[in-house]
Amino acid sequence: MSTPTLTAPQLRSRTVLSGPRPQVVAPELRIADGPAATVLRIARLRGPISRDTAAKASGLSIATVNRQVTSLLDLGVVRERADLIASGAIGRPKVPFEVNHEPYLTVGIHIGAAVTSIIASDIRGRVLGAVEIPTPTTNSSVALATIARSAKSFTSRWHKRRPLAVGVAIGGRVDSATGVVDHPRLGWKGAKVGAVIGAGLGLPVSVAAHVEAMAASELLLSADRTETPATGTTALYFYARETSGIAITFEGRVHTPSSGPGSIAHLPTGSSARCACGSVGCLEATISDRAIVTQALSSGAVIQGSERITIADVYAAASAGSAAAHELLVERARVLGRTVALLRDLFNPDRVILGGQAFTDYPAGAPYVAEAFSTTSSLERKDIRITGFGNRVQEYASTVVSLSSLFADPAAAMRRAAVI
């Protein structure tokens, strides 16, 4: 699904946002195992579902499920469906319950190097709507205030739903406890992302590194997610678009290093592309959208006209039969396949998930990724696939950040939402 684009509103010189002091809440990028979280997860995955069936599915006792359903009903996050009672069923345990999604929404914001996405979702994790604005190129305070105002305006479209929280997914180094971010590509140092976004929307806010958030969306929101992760199960999530990055999940939890995520931006690829760091052949300097556009222009694969050339123009040229554009994208696919193979052999995860428009927006390149991966990897091939979120990985990354606290501790999340 394509997302409409909004023009960011103009700001006055003052960018101070009024409102209550925001609550910055560290995101819970994991499948929570508390009884309330477990029952809510069962309701999301399998609802409408009866209490006794939920007990069998979760491994909890029927008494525990009854207590948790009563608590979740009081919080307003589940509802009973007496209209769905099977004919002849007797007793309340037979009354199905499901997530009470209609009264609420959460707000997700993915701040990319070039584009910022703003997403409204219900509390099942289903996207209600999304828009994009150009990521402001001003200092962080002004840029974040601009994004917050756009998000607040967009969210107001769902005036019958109560916003519960906002989640921000962003590149760079993220301190999730404080919501402070260093983002070299944007020129941000010590950017108070959580404070500005939270105050601008008047909601509790969580901030996460975007590739870690994408890995969490696979755990919590993808169509093939499981209710209970297998013991010892590991996964490698590899992202490539304008930037690149990886995240590791283990037993239903995203690994989040205390000093922030590592970087694969400068992994050597053997290419001749010159990187801003001064080296030659760095990964991002070779495979980023901007790098591919630059190569396409210099090789004549696309011709500069009155409009700015984007990666979409390179995809269009290749799809229209341009051999030069196709070969550029094939070479990027091969570099990505080799890089994924090296990292897969290093970590040896049970599964590998590839996300980002570098994988999803030119399907003709996928066989070359697979071929380069198979040729480079020295280990037996296991489960490797492209994300089922397609070109919407950024949307679901920020959505899962906005929902992670509710999914992990529904009572605490609803209390925080009530205070704001």
Secondary structure by P-SEA (a helix, b strand, c coil): cbbbbbccccccccccccccbbbbbbbbccccccaaaaaaaaaaccccccaaaaaaaccccaaaaaaaaaaaaaacccccccccccccccccccccccccccccbbbbbbbcccbbbbbbbccccccccccccccccccaaaaaaaaaaaaaaaacccccccccbbbbbbcccccccccbbbbccccccccaaaaaaaaacccbbbbccaaaaaaaaaaccccccccccccbbbbbbbbbccccbbbbbcccccccccccccccccccccccccccccccccccccccaaaaaaaaaaacccccccccccaaaaaaaaaaccaaaaaaaaaaaaaaaaaaaaaaaaccccbbbbbcccccccccaaaaaaaaaaaccccccccccccccccaaaaaaaaaaacccccccaaaaaaaaaac
